[in-house]
């Protein structure tokens, strides 16, 4: 059953969103305890959430994390089941427009007091802050930021192509892919074949061609923009990308290709900054690859923003309330955000964290600069593939079209554009 249908049914009988005034006063004599749900169980994500749990325990808390590996929908299924049973976790992973949608299903915690005490709002990008305070109240806290359209280049593949210039535009990207192919790189593109990966290929293509068209079509769902020439051009670029990939990739995760990428059998990868953490966690070195902003035809960085966050659900138990206060303080702590991002390869949400010291990579510094430059030129947009631009149901409808297009070479870009517009209308 589509998640949107279930949500509508839930909304019909939902309780109003309520503040929880005792939140900021909850810490005291009781031992803080936190029940939490996230997708993060393995790799760099698993290592980071485990490290956060240890910090929670070092502060005297009891950490009870229940990971739900797999796609976001699977984690949401567990969250929905617990809410319907009257037993929501004290906090759960959730992000983007889903925060506002799910806050109508069950009461959330008013975090305004603890956010004000930490001065957090002053160091969070305004557009990002809005997503976490629907109705004007902070009910969720962003922890880390990724750009989903970073370009990873294999140094050995660059050597095979006798290339040293990082492509800036899609034309330069396509030219480098051809040079890699001619130089003996079997597959110039190392992406995987999962649904989010397909969504990333498309959103990177469209945002790189025109961030204005991306904002109108994908974020604002304007019919004229959905049927516009930029959408057709983006599908044409996605076809090129797909043709340069291993046809046997199927629905495999991008991480299955990393050794071939580092070895120079594959050349480039359009991926979120988390790929750095996965590469490092797999034992590869910074010398093996280069990270740069994804192609942008106007020459200015385009930042497809994806931010992980925790939403806090109301609980009556004093130990859980104390645990929520402690968790909120940790999530906003610059030292914790530094620790977390250095494990996962993301960049901190806090704009006042200094990335010049040890522990940060050039790729993370590049990402942070790209975000700053993209905000300045109004080219920071929200990721569709990772549920930042639209709710899960709308995102799923769009990715259905994109995935079918990637897998079926008989579909023309014009046909795909028409199907995308129809899918959006059907999912409204």
C-alpha positions in Angstrom: 0.0 0.0 0.0 1.5 3.4 -0.9 2.6 5.3 2.1 0.7 8.4 1.1 -2.6 6.5 1.3 -1.8 5.3 4.7 -0.8 8.7 5.9 -4.1 10.2 4.6 -6.0 7.6 6.6 -3.9 8.4 9.7 -4.3 12.1 9.2 -8.1 11.7 9.2 -8.0 10.5 12.8 -4.8 12.2 13.9 -4.3 14.2 17.1 -3.2 17.8 16.9 0.5 18.7 17.1 1.1 19.6 20.7 3.9 21.3 22.5 5.5 19.7 25.5 6.3 22.5 28.0 8.2 20.3 30.4 10.8 19.4 27.8 13.5 21.8 28.7 13.1 21.0 32.4 13.1 17.3 32.0 16.7 16.6 32.9 17.4 16.2 36.6 17.3 13.2 39.0 16.2 10.6 36.4 18.7 8.7 34.3 18.2 9.9 30.7 17.1 7.2 28.3 16.6 7.4 24.5 14.7 5.1 22.2 15.6 5.9 18.6 14.9 4.6 15.1 17.1 5.2 12.0 18.2 3.4 8.9 21.8 3.5 9.9 23.3 0.1 10.9 26.5 -0.5 8.9 29.4 1.1 7.2 30.2 4.7 8.0 26.6 5.6 8.9 26.5 2.7 11.4 29.9 3.7 12.8 28.7 7.3 13.2 25.4 6.6 15.0 27.2 4.1 17.2 29.8 6.8 18.1 26.9 9.2 18.9 25.4 6.5 21.2 28.6 6.1 23.0 28.7 9.9 23.6 25.2 9.7 25.0 26.2 6.9 27.3 29.3 8.9 28.5 26.9 11.6 29.6 25.1 9.0 31.8 22.3 8.1 29.4 20.9 4.7 28.3 21.1 4.4 24.5 18.4 2.2 22.8 18.8 2.5 19.1 16.7 0.3 16.7 18.2 0.4 13.2 16.0 -0.5 10.2 18.4 -1.1 7.3 17.2 -0.6 3.8 15.2 2.1 2.0 13.6 5.0 3.8 10.1 3.5 3.3 11.0 0.5 5.4 12.1 2.7 8.3 8.9 4.7 7.9 6.9 1.5 8.1 8.3 0.7 11.5 7.8 4.3 12.7 4.2 4.2 11.5 3.5 1.0 13.2 4.9 2.2 16.5 2.9 5.5 16.3 -0.3 3.6 15.6 0.4 1.3 18.6 0.8 4.4 20.8 4.5 3.7 21.4 6.5 6.2 19.2 10.3 6.3 19.7 11.6 9.2 21.7 13.2 10.4 18.4 13.5 9.1 14.9 15.4 9.8 11.7 13.2 11.9 9.4 13.9 14.8 7.0 12.6 17.4 4.5 8.9 17.8 3.9 8.2 14.5 5.7 8.8 16.4 9.0 5.8 18.6 8.5 3.7 15.7 7.2 4.4 13.3 10.0 4.1 15.9 12.7 0.3 15.9 11.9 0.1 12.2 12.8 1.3 12.3 16.4 2.3 15.0 18.9 5.9 16.2 18.7 8.2 17.9 21.2 8.5 21.7 21.2 12.3 22.2 21.0 12.3 26.0 20.9 13.7 26.4 24.4 16.6 24.0 24.0 17.4 25.4 20.5 17.4 29.0 21.9 19.7 28.0 24.8 22.2 26.5 22.3 21.9 29.5 19.9 21.4 26.9 17.1 19.2 28.8 14.8 21.9 31.5 14.3 24.2 28.9 12.7 21.8 27.0 10.5 21.0 28.0 6.9 17.6 29.7 6.9 16.0 27.5 4.3 17.1 24.4 6.1 15.8 25.7 9.4 12.3 26.2 8.0 12.0 22.5 7.2 12.6 21.6 10.8 10.2 24.1 12.4 6.8 23.6 10.6 4.3 25.9 12.2 7.1 28.1 13.5 8.2 25.6 16.3 11.4 23.5 16.2 10.3 19.9 16.4 13.3 18.3 14.6 17.0 19.0 14.5 19.3 18.7 11.4 22.6 16.9 12.1 24.6 16.7 8.9 24.5 17.9 5.3 25.4 16.2 2.0 25.4 17.4 -1.5 23.9 14.6 -3.7 25.7 15.8 -6.9 29.3 15.7 -5.9 31.6 14.3 -8.6 34.1 11.6 -7.6 37.0 11.0 -10.1 39.2 7.9 -10.0 42.8 9.0 -10.2 43.9 5.9 -12.0 41.1 6.4 -14.6 42.2 10.0 -15.1 45.7 8.7 -15.7 44.4 6.3 -18.3 42.6 9.1 -20.0 45.7 11.4 -19.7 43.4 14.0 -18.2 44.0 16.3 -15.3 41.2 18.9 -15.7 38.1 18.4 -13.5 35.0 18.9 -15.7 32.9 21.9 -14.8 30.1 21.6 -17.3 28.1 18.7 -18.7 29.9 19.1 -22.1 33.3 18.8 -20.3 32.0 15.8 -18.3 30.8 14.0 -21.5 34.2 14.8 -23.2 36.1 13.3 -20.3 33.9 10.2 -20.3 34.7 9.6 -23.9 38.4 10.1 -23.3 38.3 7.6 -20.4 36.5 5.1 -22.7 39.2 5.7 -25.4 41.9 5.3 -22.8 40.9 1.9 -21.7 38.5 2.6 -18.8 35.9 -0.1 -19.3 33.0 1.9 -17.8 33.5 5.7 -17.4 30.6 5.9 -14.9 30.7 3.9 -11.6 27.2 4.6 -10.2 24.9 1.9 -9.0 21.4 1.0 -10.1 19.2 1.5 -7.0 16.2 3.8 -7.2 17.8 6.7 -5.2 20.9 6.4 -7.4 18.7 6.7 -10.5 17.0 9.7 -8.9 20.4 11.3 -8.2 21.5 10.9 -11.8 18.4 12.8 -13.0 18.4 15.5 -10.4 22.2 16.1 -10.9 21.6 16.4 -14.7 18.6 18.8 -14.4 20.1 21.0 -11.7 23.4 21.2 -13.6 21.5 22.2 -16.8 19.3 24.8 -15.0 18.8 25.2 -11.3 15.9 27.5 -12.1 14.1 24.8 -14.0 14.9 22.3 -11.2 13.3 24.6 -8.6 10.2 25.2 -10.8 9.7 21.6 -11.9 10.9 19.5 -9.0 10.5 21.7 -6.0 7.4 23.7 -7.1 5.9 21.1 -9.4 5.0 23.7 -12.1 3.4 21.9 -15.0 4.9 24.2 -17.6 8.4 23.5 -16.2 7.8 19.8 -16.0 7.1 19.8 -19.7 9.9 22.2 -20.5 13.0 21.7 -22.7 15.3 21.4 -19.7 13.5 18.2 -18.5 14.0 16.6 -21.9 17.7 17.7 -21.9 18.1 16.2 -18.5 16.7 12.9 -19.6 19.1 13.0 -22.6 22.0 13.5 -20.3 20.9 10.6 -18.1 20.8 8.4 -21.1 24.5 9.2 -21.8 25.3 8.4 -18.1 23.5 5.1 -18.2 25.2 4.1 -21.5 28.6 4.6 -19.8 27.7 2.4 -16.9 28.2 -1.4 -16.5 24.9 -2.8 -17.9 25.0 -5.6 -15.3 24.7 -3.2 -12.4 21.0 -3.9 -12.1 19.7 -2.7 -8.7 23.1 -2.9 -7.1 24.4 -0.4 -4.6 27.1 1.9 -5.8 29.5 0.5 -3.1 29.8 -2.7 -5.1 31.7 -0.8 -7.7 34.2 1.0 -5.5 37.2 -1.3 -6.0 36.7 -1.1 -9.7 36.4 2.6 -9.4 39.7 3.0 -7.4 41.4 0.5 -9.7 40.6 2.7 -12.7 38.2 0.2 -14.4 35.5 2.7 -13.7 36.1 6.5 -14.0 33.6 8.9 -12.4 30.8 8.7 -9.9 28.0 11.2 -9.3 27.2 10.6 -5.6 26.6 12.2 -2.3 29.5 13.1 0.0 28.7 10.0 2.0 30.7 8.1 -0.7 33.8 9.5 0.9 33.0 7.8 4.2 32.2 4.6 2.4 35.5 4.7 0.5 37.5 5.4 3.6 35.6 2.8 5.6 36.5 0.3 2.9 40.2 1.0 3.3 40.8 3.3 0.3 42.9 6.4 0.5 42.3 10.0 -0.3 45.0 9.7 -2.9 42.8 7.3 -4.8 40.2 9.8 -5.8 39.3 13.4 -6.2 36.0 15.1 -5.2 34.6 18.2 -6.9 31.2 19.8 -7.3 28.9 18.2 -9.9 28.7 19.7 -13.5 27.0 23.0 -13.8 26.5 24.5 -17.2 26.5 28.1 -16.0 29.9 27.5 -14.3 28.6 28.3 -10.8 28.3 25.4 -8.2 24.9 23.8 -7.8 24.3 22.3 -4.4 21.6 19.5 -4.2 21.0 19.6 -0.5 20.3 16.5 1.6 20.2 16.9 5.4 19.8 14.1 7.9 17.7 15.0 11.0 16.0 13.7 14.0 12.3 14.4 14.9 11.3 14.2 18.6 8.0 12.5 19.5 6.2 13.3 22.7 6.6 10.8 25.5 5.2 10.9 29.1 8.1 9.0 30.8 10.5 11.3 32.7 13.6 9.3 31.7 12.7 9.5 28.0 12.1 13.3 28.3 15.5 13.7 29.9 16.9 11.6 27.2 15.4 13.8 24.5 16.9 16.9 26.2 20.4 15.2 26.2 20.0 14.0 22.6 19.0 17.5 21.4 22.0 19.0 23.2 24.4 16.5 21.6 23.0 16.9 18.1 23.5 20.6 18.2 27.0 20.4 19.8 29.8 21.5 17.4 32.1 18.8 18.7 29.5 16.1 18.0 28.7 17.4 14.5 32.5 17.4 13.9 32.8 13.8 15.1 29.8 12.7 13.1 30.8 14.4 9.8 34.4 13.2 10.0 33.1 9.6 10.2 30.5 9.9 7.4 32.1 12.3 5.0 29.3 14.9 5.3 29.7 18.5 6.4 28.2 19.9 9.6 24.9 21.7 9.6 26.5 24.4 11.9 28.0 27.0 9.7 30.5 28.0 12.4 32.5 24.7 12.4 36.1 25.2 11.2 37.0 22.6 8.5 40.6 23.8 8.1 42.1 21.4 10.7 43.0 17.8 10.7 40.3 15.2 10.2 38.7 17.0 7.4 39.3 16.1 3.7 39.8 18.4 0.8 36.5 17.0 -0.5 34.6 18.1 2.6 36.2 21.6 2.4 35.2 21.7 -1.3 31.7 20.7 -0.4 31.4 23.4 2.3 32.7 26.0 -0.1 30.3 24.8 -2.8 27.4 25.2 -0.4 28.4 28.7 0.5 28.9 29.7 -3.1 25.6 28.0 -4.1 23.6 29.9 -1.5 25.2 33.2 -2.6 24.2 32.6 -6.2 20.8 31.1 -5.3 21.8 27.7 -6.7 21.2 25.6 -3.6 18.2 23.4 -4.2 16.6 20.5 -2.3 17.3 16.9 -3.4 14.3 15.0 -4.9 16.0 11.6 -4.7 16.4 11.8 -1.0 13.0 13.2 -0.1 14.1 16.8 0.6 12.2 18.4 -2.3 8.9 16.5 -2.0 7.2 14.0 0.3 7.9 10.3 -0.1 4.8 9.5 -2.2 5.5 12.2 -4.8 9.2 11.3 -4.9 8.3 7.7 -5.5 6.1 8.6 -8.4 8.8 10.5 -10.1 11.5 8.0 -9.5 9.3 5.2 -10.9 9.5 7.1 -14.3 13.2 7.8 -14.0 14.1 4.2 -13.1 12.1 2.8 -16.0 13.8 5.3 -18.3 17.3 4.3 -17.1 16.6 0.6 -17.5 14.6 0.8 -20.8 16.6 2.3 -23.7 13.6 2.3 -26.0 12.0 5.2 -24.1 12.9 8.6 -25.7 13.7 11.7 -23.6 10.5 13.4 -24.9 8.4 10.4 -23.8 10.0 10.3 -20.4 9.3 14.0 -19.9 5.6 13.5 -20.7 5.5 10.5 -18.3 7.1 12.5 -15.6 4.6 15.3 -15.9 1.7 12.7 -15.9 3.2 10.9 -12.8 3.3 14.2 -10.9 -0.3 15.0 -11.8 -1.4 11.5 -10.7 0.4 11.8 -7.3 -0.8 15.3 -6.4 
